[in-house]
């Protein structure tokens, strides 16, 4: 089949008739084609968005809320269909798509359907001056949203929902590696009654379609989630054009385990935090730091638990890990594993490709545990973004904190301890945008999401996203 662009409420082929093959990661076969859209396609999407903006930006909050709620409702109604499409396109277990990805996509729309009705502005009375100041929050106009392949519909909707809730119109590009559920979202938006042009979806490579979006002189804001290198490229182009930018980038997150933790809870959660979605989540705890007194016990128990994980066809309900997203990504991740010996590191478990019966050409890899001796090695400094974690021990709180912060990334961290003083000190001193204590990936959509250092610029989530997608305007009135 051929995936099409969604422009002005209609599905259309790319103007230049250029297409990209779309692979099923579970078997390595081409199963669809995706447009590689040009500047002309992006321009058509912009024109549709610009035409829709005056009416949409002046629509009532109740109308926007009702439409977003309807989109959320339809996503949940189609959960089995969308989960199957996500699993086939991305390689993730269908159970994960059904339990996490698709419900979260619906939650994104429902959350902002509610949030926009509670988004308030400020006023300040200047006592004695007979003046009052109030602040308007006005939509920007046409904005660009570019999302990654690891959580395709989940992160695509995380950007789109607040953008349109705030009254903007959107030109959006999903990853060319996983375009299917974004394509299907267009059908859902039509069914929900979203006005034509409010959301436009153009497919293609980052170097062509994505580049056309970020270079467009009239697209005034860019929200991007993806690699740090690409984020730097976007900032270099967007900053001189005075665009607003939100960049959610890479991570190399520490999972810090102290001897006084709830050991069984920690162990079960650490397995999940290490290898969920084949480790292809920017929030995974890829660096496991363990207090020396329990290090050997943890290494043994963790390896045993990981060995029990099943790598299999994503459509099998009992598969814990599916396929990696592409052949190229599989080879990249494998190259890091193969470098272990040069890094004076030891593979404790895994590290080998997996052949799945009936899907012999799929992109499967064992969950892998590597013991390292130096935090400066590239296994601990570079984002691998696959089912690979490293282990390193520490003796003191100070050493643990130093190791945790010794990276160019600063997205998230986990702490496992029942020491309140330590919890408070580490929560304050960890150089990350998110800290989870005795848990992982417990998200409240009202809270700000994002990182520091090379992990990004700005915050998403809650009212932070609505603030990003609006411009504040102060109005001062003097009265007699």
C-alpha positions in Angstrom: 0.0 0.0 0.0 1.0 3.6 -0.3 0.8 6.0 2.6 -0.3 9.5 1.6 0.2 13.0 2.9 -2.8 14.5 4.8 -3.2 18.1 3.6 -6.3 20.3 4.1 -8.3 17.3 5.3 -7.5 15.2 2.2 -5.1 12.4 1.4 -2.8 13.2 -1.5 0.3 11.8 -3.2 3.6 13.8 -3.1 3.8 16.3 -5.9 7.1 14.9 -7.3 5.9 11.3 -6.9 9.0 10.4 -4.8 8.5 7.4 -2.4 10.4 5.7 0.4 10.2 2.0 1.1 8.7 1.2 4.5 10.0 -2.0 6.2 8.3 -4.3 8.7 11.1 -4.8 11.3 9.8 -8.2 12.4 10.6 -9.8 9.0 12.7 -7.3 7.1 10.2 -7.0 4.3 8.9 -3.9 2.5 5.2 -3.6 3.2 4.3 -0.1 2.2 5.7 3.1 0.7 5.9 6.5 2.2 6.1 9.9 0.4 9.4 11.8 0.4 7.7 15.1 0.4 9.4 18.2 -1.2 9.3 21.9 -0.3 6.2 22.2 -2.6 4.3 19.6 -0.5 5.3 21.5 2.7 4.2 24.7 1.1 0.8 23.3 0.3 0.5 22.1 3.9 1.5 25.5 5.2 -1.0 27.3 2.9 -3.8 25.0 4.2 -2.8 25.6 7.8 -2.6 29.4 7.2 -6.0 29.5 5.6 -7.5 27.5 8.5 -5.8 29.5 11.2 -8.1 32.6 11.5 -11.2 30.6 12.1 -9.6 27.9 14.3 -7.7 30.4 16.5 -11.0 32.2 17.2 -13.0 29.1 17.8 -14.3 28.6 21.4 -12.4 26.6 23.9 -15.5 24.4 24.2 -15.4 23.6 20.5 -11.7 22.7 20.5 -12.2 20.7 23.7 -15.1 18.7 22.2 -13.1 17.8 19.0 -10.0 16.8 20.9 -12.1 14.6 23.2 -13.7 13.0 20.2 -10.3 12.2 18.7 -9.3 10.6 22.0 -12.5 8.6 22.1 -11.9 7.3 18.5 -8.3 6.3 19.2 -9.5 4.1 22.1 -12.3 2.7 20.0 -9.7 1.6 17.4 -7.1 0.5 19.9 -6.6 -3.0 18.6 -6.3 -1.8 15.0 -3.9 0.9 15.9 -1.8 -1.3 18.2 -1.4 -3.9 15.5 -0.4 -1.1 13.0 2.1 0.3 15.5 3.6 -3.1 16.2 4.0 -3.9 12.6 5.5 -0.6 11.7 7.9 -0.2 14.7 8.7 -3.8 15.7 7.5 -3.4 19.3 5.5 -6.1 21.1 1.8 -5.6 20.3 1.1 -6.0 24.0 3.2 -2.9 24.7 1.5 -0.9 22.0 -1.9 -1.9 23.4 -1.0 -1.2 27.0 1.1 1.9 26.6 1.4 3.6 23.2 -2.1 3.8 22.0 -3.8 4.6 25.4 -1.2 7.3 25.9 -2.0 8.8 22.5 -5.6 9.0 23.5 -4.7 10.4 26.9 -2.6 13.2 25.2 -5.7 14.4 23.3 -8.0 14.0 26.3 -5.6 15.8 28.7 -5.3 18.9 26.4 -9.1 18.8 25.7 -9.4 19.4 29.5 -6.3 21.5 30.0 -7.2 24.2 27.5 -10.4 25.0 29.4 -8.4 25.6 32.5 -5.5 27.5 31.0 -5.6 30.9 32.6 -3.9 34.2 32.1 -2.7 36.8 34.7 -3.8 40.3 35.7 -2.1 42.8 37.9 -3.7 45.8 39.5 -1.4 48.8 39.9 -2.9 50.2 43.1 -2.6 54.0 43.4 -1.9 54.4 39.7 -5.5 53.6 38.5 -4.1 51.0 36.1 -4.5 47.3 35.4 -2.3 45.0 33.4 -3.6 41.8 32.0 -1.8 39.2 29.8 -3.3 37.6 26.7 -2.1 34.2 25.6 -2.5 34.1 21.9 -1.8 31.2 19.5 1.4 31.6 17.4 -0.1 30.7 14.0 1.3 27.8 12.0 3.7 25.6 13.9 5.9 22.7 12.9 5.9 19.4 14.9 8.5 16.7 14.1 8.4 13.4 16.0 10.6 10.3 16.3 10.2 6.6 15.5 10.5 5.0 19.0 7.0 5.9 20.3 5.4 6.9 17.0 1.8 7.8 17.8 2.5 8.5 21.5 5.0 11.3 20.8 3.3 12.5 17.6 0.1 13.3 19.5 2.2 14.7 22.5 3.0 17.6 20.2 0.0 18.0 18.1 -2.6 17.9 20.9 -1.4 21.0 22.8 -0.6 22.9 19.6 -4.1 22.6 18.2 -5.7 23.0 21.6 -4.0 26.4 22.0 -5.5 27.5 18.6 -2.6 26.9 16.3 -2.6 25.1 13.0 0.1 22.4 12.4 2.4 21.1 9.8 3.6 17.8 11.2 6.2 15.3 10.1 6.4 11.8 11.7 9.5 9.7 11.3 9.8 8.2 7.9 10.8 5.0 9.6 7.4 4.6 11.3 4.7 6.6 9.4 1.7 4.3 9.6 -0.2 5.5 12.7 0.3 9.1 11.8 -1.3 8.4 8.5 -4.2 6.6 10.3 -4.6 9.6 12.6 -5.6 11.7 9.6 -8.6 9.5 9.1 -9.5 9.8 12.8 -9.3 13.6 12.7 -11.7 13.7 9.8 -14.1 11.4 11.6 -13.9 13.6 14.7 -14.8 16.7 12.7 -11.4 18.5 13.0 -11.7 21.4 10.5 -9.7 21.1 7.3 -6.2 22.5 7.5 -5.9 22.6 11.2 -3.6 19.5 11.1 -1.5 18.7 8.1 0.8 15.7 8.0 3.6 15.5 5.5 5.8 12.4 5.3 9.4 12.2 4.2 13.1 12.3 5.2 14.5 14.7 7.7 16.9 16.0 5.1 14.1 16.9 2.7 10.7 17.2 4.3 12.0 18.1 7.8 14.4 20.6 6.4 11.7 22.3 4.4 9.6 22.7 7.6 12.3 24.1 9.7 13.5 26.5 6.9 10.0 27.8 6.2 10.0 31.5 6.9 6.4 31.6 8.1 6.4 28.5 10.3 7.1 30.4 13.6 7.7 27.6 16.0 9.3 24.1 15.9 8.7 21.3 18.4 11.2 18.4 17.8 11.9 15.2 19.5 14.9 13.1 18.3 18.6 12.9 18.3 20.9 15.6 19.8 22.8 16.0 16.6 19.6 16.7 14.7 18.5 19.1 17.4 21.7 21.1 17.1 21.1 21.3 13.3 17.5 22.6 13.9 18.7 25.2 16.4 21.4 26.4 14.1 18.7 27.1 11.4 15.8 28.2 13.6 17.6 30.5 16.0 18.7 33.2 13.4 15.1 33.1 12.1 13.8 33.9 15.6 11.6 30.9 15.8 10.5 29.4 19.1 12.0 26.0 19.5 11.4 23.1 21.8 14.0 20.3 21.6 13.5 17.0 23.4 16.8 15.2 22.7 18.9 12.3 23.8 19.6 10.7 27.2 22.1 8.5 29.0 20.2 8.1 32.2 21.6 6.8 35.4 19.8 4.2 37.5 21.3 4.6 41.0 20.8 1.6 43.3 21.6 1.8 47.0 21.8 -1.2 49.4 18.8 0.1 51.5 16.3 0.0 48.7 13.3 -2.3 48.4 15.3 -4.9 46.5 12.6 -6.9 44.8 10.7 -3.9 43.6 13.9 -2.4 42.3 15.0 -5.5 40.5 11.7 -5.9 38.7 11.5 -2.3 37.7 15.1 -2.1 36.6 14.5 -5.0 34.1 11.6 -3.0 32.7 13.5 0.3 32.8 16.4 -1.2 30.9 14.7 -3.1 28.1 11.1 -1.7 27.6 10.5 -1.1 23.9 13.9 -2.9 23.1 15.6 -0.1 25.1 14.4 2.4 22.5 13.1 4.9 24.9 15.0 8.1 25.8 14.1 7.6 29.4 15.5 4.1 29.8 18.0 3.6 32.6 21.0 2.7 30.4 23.7 3.2 33.1 23.1 1.1 36.2 25.1 2.3 39.2 25.1 -0.1 42.1 26.4 0.3 45.6 29.4 -2.0 46.1 28.0 -4.0 49.0 25.1 -5.4 46.9 26.9 -5.2 43.5 27.7 -9.0 43.0 24.2 -10.0 44.3 22.5 -7.6 41.9 24.7 -8.7 39.0 23.7 -12.3 39.5 20.0 -11.6 40.1 19.6 -9.1 37.3 21.3 -11.4 34.8 19.0 -14.2 35.8 15.9 -12.0 35.3 17.1 -10.7 32.0 17.8 -14.3 30.7 14.1 -15.0 31.3 13.0 -12.3 28.8 11.6 -13.6 25.5 12.8 -12.0 22.3 10.1 -12.9 19.7 7.7 -11.9 17.0 6.1 -8.6 18.1 2.6 -10.1 17.4 3.1 -12.8 20.0 1.5 -11.7 23.2 4.2 -13.3 25.3 7.1 -11.5 23.6 8.9 -9.2 26.0 11.2 -7.7 23.4 10.3 -7.4 19.7 12.5 -6.3 16.8 14.6 -3.2 16.6 13.2 -0.5 14.4 15.5 -1.0 11.4 18.4 -3.0 10.0 20.6 0.1 10.2 19.7 0.7 13.8 20.4 -2.9 14.7 23.8 -2.7 13.2 24.6 0.5 15.0 23.6 -1.0 18.4 25.5 -4.2 17.6 28.6 -2.1 16.9 28.6 -0.7 20.4 28.3 -4.2 21.9 31.2 -5.4 19.7 33.4 -2.5 21.0 33.1 -3.8 24.6 36.5 -5.6 24.6 38.3 -2.4 23.3 36.5 -0.5 26.1 37.9 -2.8 28.8 34.4 -4.0 29.4 32.9 -7.4 29.8 29.6 -8.7 28.3 27.7 -10.4 31.3 24.7 -11.5 29.2 23.4 -11.3 25.7 25.0 -9.3 22.9 24.0 -11.6 20.0 21.5 -11.3 17.2 18.4 -13.5 17.5 16.8 -15.6 14.8 13.1 -15.9 15.3 11.4 -18.8 13.7 9.2 -17.7 10.8 10.8 -14.3 10.9 14.4 -15.1 10.2 15.2 -11.8 8.5 13.8 -9.6 11.4 15.9 -7.2 13.4 16.2 -9.0 16.7 18.8 -8.7 19.4 19.3 -10.2 22.8 19.0 -7.9 25.8 22.6 -7.1 26.7 24.4 -6.4 30.0 27.9 -5.1 29.9 30.1 -4.5 33.0 32.3 -1.5 32.7 35.2 -0.2 34.8 35.5 3.4 33.5 32.6 5.8 33.3 34.5 7.7 30.5 34.1 4.8 28.1 31.9 5.4 25.1 29.5 2.7 26.3 28.7 5.0 29.2 29.0 8.3 27.4 27.2 7.8 24.1 23.5 7.1 23.6 23.2 3.6 22.3 19.4 3.6 22.2 18.9 -0.2 22.2 18.6 -3.2 24.6 22.0 -2.5 26.1 22.8 -1.5 29.7 26.1 -1.1 31.6 26.9 -1.9 35.2 29.3 -0.1 37.4 29.8 -0.1 41.1 30.3 2.8 43.6 31.2 3.0 47.3 29.9 6.4 48.5 27.1 8.8 47.9 29.6 11.3 46.6 31.0 8.8 44.1 27.5 7.8 42.9 26.5 11.5 42.3 29.8 12.2 40.4 29.3 9.1 38.2 25.6 10.0 37.6 26.4 13.6 36.5 29.5 12.7 34.5 27.9 12.8 31.0 26.9 15.4 28.5 23.2 14.4 28.8 20.7 15.4 31.5 17.3 14.0 30.8 16.3 11.6 33.6 17.6 9.7 36.6 16.4 7.0 39.0 17.3 6.6 42.6 16.5 3.5 44.7 16.8 4.2 48.4 14.8 4.5 51.6 17.0 7.2 53.0 15.0 10.5 53.0 18.1 12.8 53.4 19.8 11.1 50.5 16.6 11.3 48.4 16.4 15.0 48.9 20.1 15.7 48.3 20.2 13.6 45.1 17.0 15.0 43.8 18.4 18.5 44.1 22.0 17.8 42.9 21.3 15.4 40.0 21.8 17.3 36.7 18.6 16.1 35.0 15.2 17.4 34.2 13.4 14.4 35.7 14.2 12.4 38.9 12.3 9.2 39.7 12.6 7.9 43.3 11.8 4.2 43.8 9.9 4.1 40.5 10.4 4.6 36.8 8.3 6.2 34.0 5.4 7.2 36.4 4.1 10.1 34.5 1.6 12.8 35.5 0.7 14.7 32.3 0.4 17.9 34.3 4.1 18.0 35.1 6.9 19.5 32.9 8.9 17.1 30.8 12.4 17.6 29.4 16.1 17.7 30.1 19.1 19.9 30.5 22.6 20.0 29.0 22.6 18.1 25.6 19.2 16.5 26.4 17.3 19.5 25.2 15.8 23.0 25.4 12.4 23.8 26.9 9.7 21.7 28.5 6.7 19.8 27.3 3.7 18.6 29.2 0.9 20.3 31.2 0.6 24.1 30.9 4.3 24.3 29.8 3.3 23.0 26.3 0.4 25.5 26.2 2.8 28.3 27.1 5.2 27.2 24.4 2.4 27.2 21.7 1.2 30.6 22.7 2.7 34.1 22.7 2.1 36.3 25.8 0.9 39.9 25.2 0.6 42.4 28.0 -2.2 44.9 27.9 -2.1 48.0 30.2 -5.2 50.1 30.8 -5.3 53.3 32.8 -8.7 54.4 34.1 -10.0 57.5 35.9 
